[in-house]
Amino acid sequence: MRGLLALATTLLLVLSGPNVLPAHADPDWSLVPEDAPAARPTARPTAPPGTRPTQRTAQDDTGYLPWQKALRGPARVVRERRLDDRTLDVLISSPSVGRMLPVRLLLPRGWSRSAKRTWPVLYLLHGGADDYTSWTRMTDVAAHTADLDAIVVMPEAGRAGNYTDWHNGGRGGPPAWATFHTYEVRRLLEVGYRAGTRRAIAGLSMGGYGAVKYAARHRGMFRFAGAYSGILATRLPGIPAVIMNAQASEKQDPLALWGHPERDRRVWAANDPLALAPNLRGVGLYLSSGTNSFNGPLDPPGSPWHPAHLGEPISAYTAKALSKRLKRLGIPHRLHLYGNGTHTWPYWVREFKSSYPMIREALGA
């Protein structure tokens, strides 16, 4: 295992799959709320820590667009974009991250802003080096949740945001991704989009870590947390080096996230699902991962091997540790370690669908 972890530190980003596409900023946002101030054309913004937006032309940078600098004042929705009868993208000006960030919604049948009822919420978190479109781009989640009486929420989280309010040498400040997701997005959806307080959360890879960490850090906020190939114990031998190398590969300061693993042990512990495990009591838990980096039954014959597949044994290493502690604490959970299988979408889709009955039960949907 030590040799495997040492090798893994050379990966560009073990928390992402080899088949993801770069993040995109869409130029066709519309429906600016009437009370929103007019925006002037701006130059392309410099990427803040934990982010890496793609280049856009100055001509495209008019009005409110993803990744532009946030407006002054509190978090608020500044634009919407309707893609089809269920898919609605909302653009949030986030003071916590300092940028305008997109969130994709899949709306249930009968939804309307003026409805007298609210709907349960399923949050789906994306992996590293990807963006908020990944679940709808890479999976059939829209079709699979067509009869789900809940709002499905897929927020932007940065290519290397790690679902964390960054330490930044003790200064804090942006990017505060956890605050964006668990406070700004949550409250805006509750106030303006009829989101209720019954919630489930799941994610793949970096998003799997985020799902379990959020459920543990915010006790009572989520009734279910699912992690598909996520790192679930951040301080095990070798894991800090993996995480810091992944940050460096995205051109981020490795110490900005949680500081130094030894000097800032309290910060690392505060973001470690293993340390936070007692707070998971009462949460439905589904943890899954392959145990090696070999091709499995869902890989096409002759598929080339990719270094990102080492994310599977690393994930399994941490999932076993978390499962062991959960058992000692008497906290029920489901652990599915499936042997051969790569760090790719076919396995994450399969595991999401395997956990879907637990999600439905948690949502009461």
N, C-alpha and C positions, 0 to 999 in steps of 0.2 A: 504493500500500500504506500509506503514512503516513496518508493521509486515512481509509482504512478502519480503521486501528488507532485513530485518534483518535475516530472514531465509535463504535467498539466499547467504548470506556471508559465510555460512557453506559449500557451494558447492565446490567440487574439482575444477571444471572449468565450469561455466555456459555457456561459449562461445563455448562449444563443445557438440556434441551429444553423447549418450551412446553407439552408435554402431560403433564408429570409431576404427580403428586399429592403433597400434603404428607406428611411423615413421620407415622407413627401409632405410638402406644404401645398394644400389645394388652393387654387386661385379663384374659385367660384362661390365663395361664401356670400350669403345674401340675407335678407330679412333683418336688417339692423333694427333693434327696438327703437321706438319713437323717442324715448328719452335719452338715447345714447348720443354723445357729442359727435360732430362730424370729425373725421380723421383726415389728416393731411398725408400726402405721400412721404414715406420715410426711406432712408437707406437700409440695406439689408443689415439686420442686427448681428452683433457678435454673439456667438453661442455662449450661454452661461455655463457654469460648472454642471456636469452631469447631463449635458445635452450636446447634440451635434446635428443641427438641422442641415438639410441639403441646401445648395446654393439656389437662389432665385434671381431673376433679373430685376433691375430697378423698376422696370415697367410693371412687373407683377406686384411690386410692393406698394400698392395703393389701398387705402382703407384698412380695415382690420383683417389681418391674416395670421395664421398660426406662426408662432415663434417670434412675432414682433414684441417689442417691449410692452409690458403691462401698462395700463392706464393708471393714473393716480387714484387713490381711494380704495374702497373695499372690493373684494372679489365680486364679479358680476358677469352675466352672459352678455356678450356684445354682438354676436351674430349666430345665425342658424343656417343649416343647409339640409334640406329634405332630399334624400336619395331615392326613396321609394315609399310605399305605404307604411312600412314599419321602421325604416332606418332614418334617424334624425341625428345629424351632427350638430353639436353646440360648441361655440368658441367662448372660452372663459378667460377673462382678464384676471390673472392670478398674482396678487402681491406676494404670495408665499414663494413662488418660483421666479417671479419678476418677468413673466412672459405671458403671451396669449396662447392658451393651450386647448387643443380640441378634445372632445369627449364624444364617443359614438354611442347612441342609444338604439336599442331594438325595443319598440313599443308594443305592448300587448293589444289584443283585440279590444275595441271599445274605449281605448285610452283617449282622454282629452284633458286639456288644462283646466277645463271648467267642471270636470267630474266631481261628484260629491264624495267619492271614495278615493282611497289611495291604493297603490300596488306594492307588493313586496319587490325587493331589488336583488338581482344577481350581478355582482361585480366580476368581470373577467379581466385578468391582468396579463399584459404581454411580457415577453421575454426580452433579454438584452439585445442591443443592436437592431431593434425593431420599433414598431410604433403602434398607435391605437387602432389601426386598421387591420392588424394581423389576424385577429380571430375571424373577421368576416372575409378577409382576403384568402386565408389559407384553409378554412374549414366550412362545413355546412351548418354552422351554429344557428344561422337565421332560420333554416328549415327545421332544424332539430328542436328549436324552442318556439315553433310557430303556435303551438297550443299552450304555451306556458303563460299563466296568468300573472306575469311579473314583468318588470322593466329590467332589461339586460343592459348593463353599463360597462363600456370599455374605454377607460381613460388613458390619455397620453401619460407616459411615465419616464420619458427620456431614454436614450440608448444605454446609459449607465447610471440611471438615477438611483437604483437599488431601493426604491420605496422607503426612502429615508430623508429625514430632515438633517442635512449635512452638518458635520461638526465644524468644519472650516477653522481649525486651530483654536476652537473654543469660542469663536466669534458668532457662530450660528449664522443666521441669515440665509438668503437664497443659495441653492435651491432647497426648499423645504417641501419635498414631494409628499411626505406622509401627511403634512398639514393640508396640502392641496387635495389629496384624495379623501382623507377621513373627516375633514371639516368643510373646506370650500366646496368641493364637488357635492358631497353629501347634503349640505345645507341648501345649496342652490337647487338641487333636484327635489328636495322636500318642499321648498317654498314655491317653486315655479313649475314643477313637472309631475306633481302628484306622487312622488316617491314616498313610500311608507317606512316604517322602522323595523320591519322584519327583513333581515338581510342574510345573504350567503355570499361567499367570495371564493374564487379559485383562480389559479394561474399556472403557467408553465415556466420552468426554468427560473429566471430572475423573478418572474411573477409568482411562481410557486412559493419562493421565499417570502415575497411580499404578502401573499395571502395568509400564511401561517403567522408571520410576524404581526400583521395588523390585527388578526384575531386575538393574539396574545397581548399585544400592547394596549388594545382597546377592549377591555373585558366587557362582554355583554353586547357589543356592537354587532357581532356576526354569530349566527346560529350554526354555520357550517364553514369549514375552510378546507379547500382541496389544493394539493401541491403535486404537480406532475413534473418530475425531474428537477426539483428545486434543491438548493443548498439549505438545509434545515438545522444546521449547527455550525455557527461561524467561527468558533474558537478551538475546534479540534485541531490536533497537530497537522500542519500543512495547509489548512484551509485559509488562514489569513493571507498567506502568500498567494494562493489562488485568486482570492478576491482582489487584493491590491494589484496583482499583475493584470487582471481583467480591467480594472480602472485605468491603469497606465496604457493599456492597448487602445483605449478610447480617448487617449490624450488628456486624461484627467490626472490631477495630483492624487496619488494613491492614499495620502494621509488626510486628504480633505474630507473623505467620507465619514470615518469614525476615529480619526487620529491614529496614533501608534498603538499596535496591539498590546504592548506591555505598558507603556506610559499612560495610555488612556483605556485601561482595562474596563473601567466602569461604563464608558461609552460603548465599547464593544459588547459588553454584557447586556446593556440596555437594548441592543438590537439583535440579540442572539435568541432564536426560538427555543433552544435547549435551556437557556437560563430562565426564559419566560414560561416554560412549560406548565407550571401550576395554574397559570391563568387560562389555560385551555380547557379546564373543567367545564363541562356543559356544552362544549362546541362539538358538533359532528365533524370528524376528521377523516380525510382520505389522503394517504401518502403513497406515492408510487414512483417507481424508477426501475430502469434496467440495472443489472449488476455488473455488466461489462460493456465494452465498446464494440462488440461484434455485431455484424448484421443479424437481424432477426427475421421473423416470419412476415413482417410488414415491409421489409426492404426489397425492392425489385432485384431479381437475380443479377449479379455482377455489379451491384452498386459500389462505387469507389468508397474507400474508407476516408473519414475526415477527422482531424484532430478534435473537433467539437464533440465527437462522440464520447470522448473521455469524460464529458459531463455526467454520463450515466453512472459509472462506478463511484465517482465523487459524490453524486447525489445519494446513491445507495449507502455509502459510508456514513453520511450525516443522517439519513432517514433511520438507519438502524439505531444510531445513538439516541435520536429523539424518541423512537418507539420504545427503546429500553427504559428511558426515564418515564415516559407516559405509563408504562406498565407498572413501574414502582410506585407511581402516584395513584394508580387505580383509575386512570382516565381512559375510557374506551376509545378505540380508534381502529381504522382499517389500514393495514400496511400491505401493499402489493409490490413485491420485488419479483420481476418477471424474467430475470436472466438475460438472454440475448435481446438486443434491441438498441437502436441508435437514438441519438439526441435529435429527433426529427418529429415533424408534425403527425405522421400517421399514428405514432404511439401516444402522443399527447391527446389526440382526438379520441382514440380508443379508451384512454383512461378517464377522460372527461365524461364520455358516455357511460362508462362503468360506474362512475360516481354520481351520475345524473339522478337516479332514484333517491339518493341521500340529499341531493340539492332540493329536489321537489318536496321532499318531506320537511326539510328545514324551512322552506318558504311557505309551507302550507298551501302550495299551489297545485 
